[in-house]
Every structure is written in structure tokens, then in C-alpha cells.
């Protein structure tokens, strides 16, 4: 089954790898009938094949790719398995997340209210007229119809959605807008000379990646590219909140700098970095960076041959294109939560759309680099949590539930890093390449540790 998922995935992207990938094991692994582990194994194997193809283009040598499905499934919970063995310890989750849950509404539906950051939490509580506790929130949401609340939440730029079945999503205008799109889009936008990669010791050596992403999916893309040798510089704003354990988990292999785009010097700094970049990966809501002069059209003019990788929740076309969203919302609207929960909606026991979207975005980025090396051109790569959720929904279901992942089962995939947080035990790269071992050359660091400049 997993090999078929892999074959269908690479075929959908017009990617014909020169070697094959071995995938050991298959679902059921997690406690769900959705094939989240198989999807992760296929996506990771595809990234390994793309890295092997880039290595072949550099050095003329082929190599073997292998992925274990148990490790792939574990990677969908990477933030939960990491722990400090000796040192100061990891930052805790921020307050406010306990309000994120499914709540019944007046019309007999369910609604997911998602809150993680203090500013959006305050606005949502003000809209509901609720205090900062789940009982108060539940009481207030019970007085709303689900669609009316979804509309009010969206109007204020907040995060929440009514629970839909897959059929309801398929008939919704946003679902229709994504229905015929591949799970990740690789689009040639303009012409530029070919940029064949010079000989080097790793598949993505000398590939410079600007990582302007947050939370899980986008940072996972950059982390995946770093595992194959890319020089990844994570750019964040000192004014934006963050979820600390997610940052720790997705910052392996990267340097991290702050740039304030509210300041003219920050804008000029970022433009200077773009001129020498190969990849610009961004995970903000559609249009947010374009309004600051960092949309794809502007950057393709600034740096012909750039790969512009864009990741969001609801997709890059349709009426919801500018709505903010998270993993939980993608599962909620695409029908995953309704099917997995049965009588009442439940989330999958893994961040299956977040991490998988990161892997898929990295896959699309590497395919674009391969095409640029051969044919030249600037490329737009687009992935979204909902496209990934729909892909997951199209796969067949396991006949039974898996037993889940115990720490003992997962421990074989651990590596150790000396970090500012202490000696960190964490999942290493799951994909195995026979000649260029996937690894992170740099340890994870707090945001803003480095200067905003290329190494």
C-alpha cells in the first residue's frame, strides 16, 4: 500500500526518479484508521528520492533510499517526543491553548475554536463575551449557530471553523477550489538561465534557503532541506509570538535571525538576503508578505531563478485563501475530525497535516531545484494543510486501529544534540540515503540567535 501511495505521489508531480525507495512497514501504526503513517512514509521517501536525484545531478552517482513507516509516523509527533537529558530544559507551552477544543453549537453542530496566542485569544473571548475558562467558552458557543460563528470569527481574522464531513467540504466553494489541484504545486513562472549544481559533498550543499515560516508545517519544510545540506536561515520578527516547543523541534540544522519589516533597515536587509538566495519559503497568510513588497512577482524580479515556496492552511485559491489557520482547523474542515471521532469530532493522534505538508513543500522545492538546474526558470511551489488533509482523506483506510507509539518503540530513531537548552534527545531525520546520510549540521537554537546574514 505504501509503495503505491509513493508511486502516485511522484507521478502527480511529473517526477520520475532514477532510483527506487524502500519503505519498511505500513499502517496501522497510530490509533486511527487514516493512513497517516503511510502518508508520512511516502512523503519522506519522495524527499529522499528528490535529494538522491540532486546528488546524481551533482556527482553522477546514484544511491538507495529507505524509510521505516514507524519512524515516519513518529515524526508526526516530533515535538512531543523531544526531551532534555541534561540542562536547563525546554520552554513550556504558552497559556491559552487549553481553550482550543470542539464545542457543540445551538443548531446541533460542532465548532472548533482554536486559540494559541494572547492577542487572538483576547479578541475571541471579547467576541463571545466569555471569560478565560472552557466552561464559560462552552456556554457562550452553545448560544451560536455554527455557521454564524464561523462567519463572525473569519470576519475578525481569528481562527475557528465548524466541523464538516468530507462530503460537505467537497461541496463547499473552498473545497471545490482545491479539488483538482495536486497535493503540492510546482509552477514555472518565468524564464532564467539554468543553474546546474556544482560538485559538493551533500545533495543541497550551497543551496541557500530563507525560511520565513512559523509553527510546524513551514519550519518542517526548511528543516527537511537542511537535513540534506541546505544553508537554511530562519527569519522571524521580534514582535510575533511563538510556540516554543514547536520552534525547538523544527529548528534543527538552521541558523536563526530576527528582521523587523516595520523598519526600513529590516526591509533592505531582507531584500539583500533574497538577492543571494535560492529558496524563499514563507508560511504567512496569503498576501501578507506581498503587501510588504515580498510577494513572488517582486522577488522573481529581484532574484531571477528563485524558488518561492508558499505554505498556508486553506490553499492558494478560493474564497478562504487569506484566512489564517492551523493543523486542527484543516482536520476540522476537510472531514478528518468528523470521521475519526464518530459521534463527536476528534483530532488525529498526530499533527498529520502539519508535518506532512512540510515534507511535501520540501519535496516540491527540491523538484523545482532539479528543474531549474536542467531548464532554468523561476518557480512557485504551493502547499497547504487542507490540500494535505484532502490527500490523506483520499487514501484507503486501515482495517483496524494501530497500537500507537510508545517511547520504547520510538527511541531507536533518537539522536542527541548539544543545544542552548541542554543535551536534547530528539528524533533525527527519518529518511535514509545510502551515500549522503541525512543529518543536521547545526543544533536547534532560540529564535534570533544569529545575525541576519549568509554564512
Phi, psi and omega in degrees: 000314184295322179296325178292320177300316178298313181299317180294322181296309183292326178295323181295339181259004182065028183257122180243091183292153181275345180234178180246161178242137174266130175243116183266124179087173180196171175293157010276136175237303177280167182276065178202155176274347173293141183273061182293321179293318178297319179298316180295318179297318179294316181296317179292319177299321178295321176295323177296319178296320179293319177296319178296324179292322176294322177295318177299319179295327180284314195238352180074015181243139179268167176206169183262150180236138180215141177221139172260130185297326178297316177296321178297317178296320179298326182295341177284357176230029186306319182296331183279336183270340183292144176202152180270126179272333180201116179145191185298328181104169182272149173297151180273165173297146179286153176294153178112335183292338182293348178278344180289117183189171172271134181231137176287147181247172186299327185268017176082012177260183175237151182225133174262116171263124181245120179225130177226328186251147186303320185292317180288327177299314181299320181291321179293318179295324177294318178300316183281339188071033185251158171270175188275062172207153188295326180297317178295316179299315180299318180297316182291319180294329179297344177267002180251151162279145188299316183292321179296320179292319178301317180296318181293320178297314181295321181300330182264005179072026181259180187245116177181155180200153176280148181289131178237152168280167178299323179294319178296320178294321180297332179267353178281150183300326179288319176299319178297323182295334182260349192302320185261008181267146174293165184295334169219136184257133176237109191238122173283126187255321183208168183271149171196162183296151174302149179232075180296139183286137178285162176303140181200177187265357179216159185303322184247019176305139178072006173271120184261126185239122170269122187250093177256069184227167181221159174069244191242306189299304182299310178300330176295324175302307180297320179297322179295318177294322178297328180296341179249018170105000180293148173273100186255123177247112180276123181249123178231172177258135177292351184263352186261140176287168181208164176258106193302312181298329178292320179298315180300316184291328188255010183254007177299136176084002186244155159263158188223127183224157173260139171222127181262106182283358171280349179252141181299323179295326178294319178299315181293324177298314181292321178298321177296322177294322180297322183302331182251014183264158171257327184227135173240106181254128182225144184233023177274163181301149185306131178093342186296313180282330177299323179293343177257009178089016182236036172281169183301317183299316180297318185283331175294326176290323181289321183222086176303139183092002180289145169260117181254107183257121186239129184231131174215189183274304195263001179105172190251017173209160179103172186292342182260016190301330183258007180283139174283153180195171184225173175313310185299325181287324177297317177295326183290315187277332185274358176101355182294312184296321180296315182288316182295322184278330182079247184296326175224143187294145175218149175278152174299153180281042180188156176274068192287330177274328180295295184297317180297324176296322176299316178297317182293321177295321176295320176301310179300323179296317180291324175297319177297321178296321177298315181292323177296321180297322184273314191245351187075183177111158170259144188228143173252122177248128184230130176221158178208156179298323181287324174298319177294318178298321179292322175299313178299321179292334180282342180286153177296163180263150171292151180285343181214171176276148173281174181269354181090184186242113175273155176303326180294320180293324185276337189301333182293343180263004184281151167228172179237142178226141172273114187233170174299343179270353184119190177285111188260125169266128185203165176293135172272180175302134185275328181286139181246129173243138190289333184247320180247090185301130175293128181199160176254120184283342182238146177280159175296145183222162174296155178302142175076019183289325189249170174283153180276075180205155178286146180292000000 
